[in-house]
Amino acid sequence: MSEYILEMQDIVKEFPGVRALDEVNFKLKKGEIHALVGENGAGKSTLMKILSGVYPYGSYEGKIIINGEVQRFNTTKDSEVAGVGIIYQELTLVKQMNICENIFLGNEFQKYGVIDWNHAMAKTQELLKEVGLTTNPATKIINLGIGRQQLVEIAKALSKNVNILILDEPTAALNEADSDNLLEIIKKLKDEGISCIYISHKLKEVKAIADTITIIRDGKTIETFENDDKINQNRIITGMVGREITQLFPRVEHTPGEVVLDVKDWTVYNPELPDKKEINNVSFQARKGEILGIAGLMGSGRTELMMSIFGAYGINKSGEIYINGKKAMIKGPRDAIEKGLCYLSEDRKKTGLVLGMDIKENITLSSLNKISSMMGINQNEEIKVANHYVDALNIKTPSIEQKTRNLSGGNQQKVVIAKWLMAAPEILILDEPTRGIDVGAKYEIYNIMNQLVAQGVSIIMISSELPEVLGMSDRILVMHEGKLTADLDWKETNQEGVMHYATGGA
């Protein structure tokens, strides 16, 4: 019998104008953790959608073999029956339902035609114990943190008796503690005989957890190798991007100018819990031609602070905002954009893009006044502008009329950046600008940031990745429980120093 539980042979998948996968081969051994890495758009997610039945048999060429038998999946249900489970980067849980209801949604236990909730609750407790959760199965998902929600997703997959578990960027939205816990759970599942395919752009995690690594580049299998002591992150990066990146963070010395944003005594209350202060008396300044990093643990108030300044969060607010020395009344995002303040949100798919619209429409969406007249939108000018930004930001697409939902994560992020560049901001807030994108695309975005700073733009960057904050920022503000706990010069601190203040240290 073969040592491989899964073989994908000569997989070819084409979309209009694009060959996404070109004779890709992938093998998974029984009871191993196999990392699948590559740049955004390399074909990783497409390959996994074929394996999980999202793209049905007949829409691609090649073979899927599980336990020696050729598989022909027409639906995701077919792949689940064959023992394949997938956990996506975007969680698929129903927030208003409880844990038990989510785990068995669509697969409920029935007794005499009625759902047997006692059986379901008992089974849920067993599954939660397996993933290290002691939470009551009746707890609503909305009351769980992101880390525990991710564990519920794994429990849901295990409820379907999976032998092959695909994890697509499972730690993208997790803090370091939750990420470490999740990695330990995955190792435990491996010890129980479950084979895991692990997709991640966090190469430190790949090195820590993978037995084997396969690199895909431009829709082709580049190489597969054992993850031994000879393999380091630079070796993996070289395979991913086809070139050596000697410096992950292209730091440029900036000379900050005058203050462009001055926030004084800013307090914001939670819109759903009016008595809860989300932001508590925060004051800070951002200068022209600098990158101001915002660090803090999940729930520290980083995003709420910047969204409220942009006019997109909170109703009850107090304090003052000055832009270029003038008091700014910002009632909503339109006011902010008109005053030269733009905000790139952390969730590009939910709040950054209209996925059903094409690239050119997304790029011009926030600046239609610049390409419009009494006669309506000047479509020739819209095409000209879109082509300019596609070229300038190296957005990989067959056409500016490509729907943004069909782009890779890195290219989607570039479209959002293009949208805000067209708005010509003086102050650009970037909330998790490189989340879920590969090292090559990250490097390109860092260079774009440096170019903007050289042009005099003030950039405020929120990031959960401390190496990124330290690698790109000129100054670092640290938040804890809605308060500003430190204002640090990057030259005078390190990861331990930032974490000291992020955890409430004085």
Secondary structure, DSSP 8 states (H G I E B T S, - for coil): --SEEEEEEEEEEEETTEEEEEEEEEEEETT-EEEEE--TTSSHHHHHHHHTTSS-TTSSEEEEEETTEEE--SSHHHHHHTTEEEE-SS----TTSBHHHHHTTTS--EETTEE-HHHHHHHHHHHHHHTT----TTSBGGGS-HHHHHHHHHHHHHTTT-SEEEEESTTTT--HHHHHHHHHHHHHHHHTT-EEEEE-S-HHHHHHH-SEEEEEETTEEEEEEE--TT--HHHHHHHHHSS--S-SS--------SEEEEEEEEEEE-SSSTT-EEEEEEEEEEETT-EEEEEE-TTSSHHHHHHHHTT-S-SSEEEEEEETTEE---SSHHHHHHTTEEEE-S-IIIII--TTSBHHHHHHGGGGGGGEETTEE-HHHHHHHHHHHHHHTT---S-TTSBGGGS-HHHHHHHHHHHHHHT--SEEEEESTTTT--HHHHHHHHHHHHHHHHTT-EEEEE-S-HHHHHHH-SEEEEEETTEEEEEEEGGG--HHHHHHHHTT--
